């Protein structure tokens, strides 16, 4: 099986043009098949304020009403996505910018209303990603770059969590490729001591994960990240890396951040 990197970058990279420049240069230098997924950073929030639209969050999650959906579509699928694609072309990667609606690559369902109405937010399942079409793009020499916008198949665009998109793509492609799922965020990896940025745990297997949870070493916001990561591994992804974007070149030597495995 050929190797495939599925890499997600967050707002801490996108919000800083210099960080983004260095990251994309490093990403472009990775050999082989690769897919990039990005969120929107604070640009969508800034534009919302400019347009007089007050962003609403519940437990850190954005409420996407129709006006907010228009903003995030403009920012994620337009400004940010095309800027990333243009930069990757500059570095010699023949990138193609995509939403889930393009070629019907990622179809989501609108999140049902329970305690909170999140509005036009998409949820994914195992059948959401058209892996055959995505594989055709890869085999043709293109580098897919996905924004965090999907669709429901009925003409409605949906705002969808970029971490979730990355995991869904990685799982869907694991039947045809040896997939490494890579999450780039602000820390160097999973830390044994949250106050010590050098206390990186280099490798965590599923059994060690359970022990680290019991010892309360892994808690708070890192816990759901790792639960999702191990769920991806249980569904066919070879391994998951979590680390800082400016250390991406170390991925070639398997020294990037923390590696999670079965």
N, C-alpha and C positions, 0 to 999 in steps of 0.2 A: 504493500500500500504506500502511496505517496504521502508525504507529510503536508499538513495544512495548518497554518496559524490563523486562529480567529481572535482578533485583538480589539479590545474595547478601550477607548480613552474617555476621560471625564472632563468636567468643566475646568479643573485645575490646569489642564493642558490647553484647552481651547481658549480660556480667558486671557492667556498670556501669549502674545504673538511670537516672542522669542522661544518660549518653551515649545510651542507648536512647530516652529521652524525646525528645531533640533530633533524633535520626536519624529516628524515626517521624513527627515533625512535618514534617521536610523531605521525607520520602518521600511523605507524604500530599499535599503541595503540588505534586508532579509532575503535570503534565497528561497525559491520555491513558491508554492501556492499560499496566498494569504487573503484575508478578508478583514476590513476595518469597519468598526461600528462606533459611532460617536453620539454623544448627547448634545446639549445646547449651551451649557454653562450659564452665565448670568446675562448673556446678550438678549435672550428672550424676555427676561425680567426688565432689563433696561428699556427695551423697545416698548414693552407694555406700559411702563410709567410714562414714556414720551407720548404715547397715544391716549393716555388717560384711562388705561385699563389697570385696575388694581389687582395684582396677582393674589390668589388665595391658596393657602397651603393647609393641609390637615395632616399632622404627624409627619411633616416634611414632604408630603406628596402634593403635587400641583393639582388643583381643581381645574379641569379643562372645559370651560364653557365655549360657546361657538366663537366668541371674539378671541379668546386665548388660543383656540385651535388655529385660527387664521394667523396669529402672531408666530406660534411655534412652527407652523408649516413654512412660513416665510423665512424664519431664522434658521431652523434646523435643515430643512430640505433645500433651501435656497442659499443664503449667504454663507453659512458655515460649510455646508456640503460642497458647494462649488469652489470655495476657496481651498479646501483640502484637496479636491481633485486637481485643481490647477497647480498646486504646489507639488503634488506627486508626479504630474506630467513633467514638471521642471526637473525632478530628480530621476527621470527615466522610467517611471512606472506608468503603464497605460491604464490609468484608473477610470472607473465609471461610477458616477454618483447615482445613488438609488434611494427610493423609498420602497416600502413593502408593496405599494400598488404597482410599481413598474414590473412588467411581465408577470404580474400576480405572484411575486416571489414570497411575500409574507402576508398571509391573511389572518386577521385577528377577529375577535368578537368583542363587542362593546361591553365593558365591565357592568355587571348588573348592580342595580341600586340596592344597598343593604342599609347599614347604619349611616353611610355617607354616599352621596351622589357625586362621583368623581367626574361626571360629564363624559366627554368624548375621549375616553381612555381605553386602549385596547389590551386585551388579555390573549395569551397564546396557548396553544396546546401542541401535542406531538405531530399533528398534521398541518401545522401552520406554515411551515417552510417548504417551498417547492425545490427540493434538493436537486432534482434532475436538471432543472433549468439553471440553477446556480452553478452546478458542476459544468454545464456547457459554457458558461461565461468564463470560468476558471480555465477550462481546457483551451479556450480560444485566446488565452494570453492576457485577459483583462483582470484588473484588481478591483473587485467590488468594494465600494465605500457606502455603507448604509447610514442614513440618518434615522432618528428615533420616531419615524412616522410610518404607520402601516395603514391598512384599509380593511373593510369588512366584506368586500365582494359585492356590495350593494350600492357603491358609489360614495360611501362615507369614509373620509380619512380619520385616523385615530392616533392620538398621542400615546406612545408605548415606551415603557422603560427600556433604556439602552442595554442595561445589564441583562435583562430578560431576553432581549433580541439576540444578544451575543450567545447566551447559553442555548437558546432554541436553535440557532444556526449551527453551533458546534455539535449538538446532539444529532441534528438532521444529517449533517455531512459525515458523521462518524462511520456510516456504513460503507462509504467509498474512500475515506482518507483516514490516516492516523492523525487525529486532531489534537492540537494543543490549544486550549482556551486561555487567553491572557487578559487579565484585568489590570490596567494601569491606573493607579490612584496616588494619593499624596504621600503615602508611607513607603518605606523600602521593602515592606513585606509584612507578614504576620509577626508581631512582636511579642516576646515573652514578657517584657515590661513595657507598658504603653508610654512610660516616661523616658525610655531609653531607645532612641532610634536605631541604635546599633545592635539591639538584642533580637536580631532576626532569627526566626526558626526556619531553617533552610528547607526542610522537608517534613511533611505531615502526611502520614498514612491514615486510613479510615479508623483503625484501632487507636492510634495515638490521638486522633481528633477527639474521640470519646473521653480519653484520659485527660486531655487539656481542658475539656469542658467541665469535667468533674472537679478538676483542680482550680476552676475559675480563672484560668490563664486566658482563655478565649471567652469573651463576654461582650455585652453591649452591641454596638453596630456591626462588629466583625462577625458575630455569631450567624446572622442570617446570610451574610456573604459566603461563609464557608459551608453552611447548609446547602445553599444553591450550588456551590462548586462541587460538593460531593454528590449531589443529585445528578449533575451532569456526568460525572465520572461513572456513576452507577448505570447511566444510560448510554454508555459507549464512548465517551470522550476519554482519550488516553491519559491526559493529565491537565491540571489547571495551575497557572502561575498567577501570583498576585504580587505586584511590586510597583516601583516608581518608574515613570515614563522615561526619565533621562538615563536609566540603566538598561534600556531595552537591548543594546548590543550584547550584553552578557547572556541573553537568551540562547545564543548560539552555543555557549559552553555550559548551558543549564545552570548558570549562576545568577539568574535573574530572580530577585525577591524570594518568595516562598513557593516551592513546588508541592502541589497536592496530588496524591495518587491513591489508587485502590488499596 
